[in-house]
Amino acid sequence: MNTTSNNTPKTNPFFTRRRIVMAACLLIAVGYLLMTGPASTEQAFCHDLFSARRTVVAPLSCLCGYLLIIVGILRKK
């Protein structure tokens, strides 16, 4: 009986890279959706323009998504 055989299932690295890139694209889309909201006009100023969601959370979400795309592209097989 051969004790050195490796019975671990082999995963295709293309699919794992594709999943990483797809998750990153989804994260970027969520970040852009978080940036949307009501706009200010000349008659009324909207204070929601400077909320933490639109100025901190959404850009960080997009930045993490872009960094994750770089990781997904540069990941070794």
HELIX and SHEET records of a PDB file:
HELIX    1   1 PRO A   13  MET A   35  1                                  23    
HELIX    2   2 HIS A   47  PHE A   50  5                                   4    
HELIX    3   3 ALA A   52  ALA A   52  1                                   1    
HELIX    4   4 ARG A   53  VAL A   57  3                                   5    
HELIX    5   5 ALA A   58  LEU A   74  1                                  17    
END                                                                             
